[in-house]
């Protein structure tokens, strides 16, 4: 299972979501890939107003807020 986490520095919602995503991905044994959208113009255009974004195995799971229980269920 692969979890992609799209974020950018200085984003308070990203800072709130990151510990949840890191912990739940680790607990599920998933590969976590973190993406700074500012490093890629295409990612910035796609996710700029939606971050943080969590994508699980290519399917978008969360935008703006990450619900820990919902993420755990999706990874379980």
Secondary structure in CASP SS format (residue, H / E / C, confidence):
PFRMAT SS
TARGET T0000
AUTHOR 0000-0000-0000
METHOD secondary structure of the structure
MODEL  1
X C 1.00
X E 1.00
X E 1.00
X E 1.00
X E 1.00
X E 1.00
X E 1.00
X C 1.00
X C 1.00
X C 1.00
X C 1.00
X H 1.00
X H 1.00
X H 1.00
X H 1.00
X H 1.00
X H 1.00
X H 1.00
X H 1.00
X H 1.00
X H 1.00
X H 1.00
X H 1.00
X H 1.00
X H 1.00
X H 1.00
X H 1.00
X H 1.00
X C 1.00
X C 1.00
X E 1.00
X E 1.00
X E 1.00
X E 1.00
X E 1.00
X E 1.00
X H 1.00
X H 1.00
X H 1.00
X C 1.00
X H 1.00
X H 1.00
X H 1.00
X H 1.00
X H 1.00
X H 1.00
X H 1.00
X C 1.00
X C 1.00
X C 1.00
X C 1.00
X C 1.00
X E 1.00
X E 1.00
X E 1.00
X E 1.00
X C 1.00
X C 1.00
X E 1.00
X E 1.00
X E 1.00
X E 1.00
X E 1.00
X C 1.00
X C 1.00
X C 1.00
X C 1.00
X H 1.00
X H 1.00
X H 1.00
X H 1.00
X H 1.00
X H 1.00
X H 1.00
X H 1.00
X C 1.00
END
